[in-house]
Amino acid sequence: MTAIRSLPTTQLRLPNELKVWLQHQAIDNRRSLNAEIVLRLELSLAQQAKAQQTQQGE
């Protein structure tokens, strides 16, 4: 696992409605807002990679 302090920080501008929704999702899933965003981005990346593999296999 990568040490948290060694990860670069990124500022992100979100529409307020999206931020509030993500905050609620993070609370419901017992994660920090950062962890929720990272997980959702990782899942999206994996889904996109799988879709690309499927397209290449056709």
PALUMBA-807400 format. One line per field, with one value per residue: residue in one letter; x, y, z of N, C-alpha, C in turn. Coordinates in steps of 0.05 Angstrom, whole numbers, plus 5000, padded with zeros to 4 digits. Layout:
N
type = [a,...] $
nX = [X,...] $
nY = [Y,...] $
nZ = [Z,...] $
caX = [X,...] $
caY = [Y,...] $
caZ = [Z,...] $
cX = [X,...] $
cY = [Y,...] $
cZ = [Z,...] $
***
This chain:
58
type = [m,t,a,i,r,s,l,p,t,t,q,l,r,l,p,n,e,l,k,v,w,l,q,h,q,a,i,d,n,r,r,s,l,n,a,e,i,v,l,r,l,e,l,s,l,a,q,q,a,k,a,q,q,t,q,q,g,e] $
nX = [5017,5010,5041,5002,5019,5055,5026,5005,4968,4905,4865,4795,4739,4672,4603,4556,4512,4530,4574,4549,4518,4559,4583,4542,4539,4590,4586,4545,4572,4612,4661,4714,4705,4744,4762,4716,4710,4758,4750,4704,4724,4764,4732,4704,4746,4762,4716,4714,4761,4748,4706,4733,4766,4728,4708,4753,4758,4718] $
nY = [4976,5045,5098,5148,5201,5205,5208,5249,5311,5335,5386,5393,5414,5410,5406,5430,5397,5347,5339,5338,5292,5254,5258,5238,5186,5168,5170,5133,5087,5084,5109,5157,5220,5226,5173,5150,5177,5161,5104,5101,5124,5086,5040,5057,5062,5008,4986,5011,4992,4938,4940,4958,4914,4876,4898,4895,4841,4826] $
nZ = [5000,4985,5019,5049,5053,5011,4965,4911,4918,4896,4873,4866,4831,4842,4824,4872,4885,4868,4902,4952,4946,4939,4989,5022,5003,5017,5073,5081,5063,5099,5090,5078,5044,5005,4998,4978,4929,4903,4901,4868,4820,4809,4800,4756,4719,4715,4694,4644,4621,4618,4581,4536,4526,4513,4466,4434,4429,4396] $
caX = [5000,5025,5038,4984,5034,5070,5008,5000,4942,4891,4841,4774,4715,4648,4577,4549,4494,4546,4590,4531,4511,4582,4586,4522,4548,4613,4576,4530,4591,4632,4687,4719,4698,4766,4762,4692,4716,4778,4738,4687,4741,4777,4712,4698,4769,4761,4693,4722,4781,4734,4690,4752,4775,4706,4707,4776,4754,4696] $
caY = [5000,5070,5116,5169,5226,5206,5212,5278,5321,5346,5402,5385,5430,5394,5420,5426,5374,5323,5337,5330,5264,5237,5258,5220,5159,5162,5165,5107,5066,5086,5117,5185,5230,5220,5144,5145,5186,5143,5079,5104,5127,5060,5023,5067,5055,4979,4981,5020,4973,4913,4945,4959,4887,4863,4909,4885,4812,4821] $
caZ = [5000,4983,5042,5043,5050,4986,4943,4905,4924,4873,4879,4848,4833,4837,4830,4900,4887,4866,4926,4974,4940,4945,5018,5033,4995,5034,5100,5080,5059,5120,5078,5075,5018,4987,4993,4961,4902,4892,4895,4845,4797,4803,4789,4729,4702,4711,4676,4618,4611,4611,4557,4514,4521,4500,4439,4419,4425,4376] $
cX = [5018,5020,5022,4999,5049,5053,5005,4972,4931,4867,4820,4750,4691,4623,4568,4531,4510,4563,4573,4524,4534,4587,4567,4530,4571,4604,4562,4549,4614,4660,4690,4710,4719,4766,4738,4698,4737,4766,4721,4702,4755,4757,4705,4721,4768,4738,4700,4742,4768,4718,4709,4762,4753,4704,4729,4773,4733,4707] $
cY = [5025,5086,5140,5195,5228,5209,5242,5286,5334,5362,5395,5403,5412,5412,5412,5401,5348,5318,5327,5300,5246,5236,5239,5191,5150,5155,5138,5083,5066,5091,5147,5194,5223,5190,5137,5153,5168,5116,5081,5109,5101,5041,5031,5060,5025,4972,4989,5001,4947,4917,4946,4931,4872,4872,4898,4855,4806,4819] $
cZ = [5000,5008,5033,5038,5024,4962,4937,4911,4898,4882,4858,4853,4824,4840,4858,4903,4885,4891,4949,4970,4947,4975,5031,5027,5013,5062,5101,5078,5079,5109,5080,5047,4998,4979,4974,4932,4889,4884,4870,4819,4789,4790,4760,4710,4696,4691,4647,4605,4602,4585,4533,4507,4506,4471,4422,4413,4404,4348] $
***
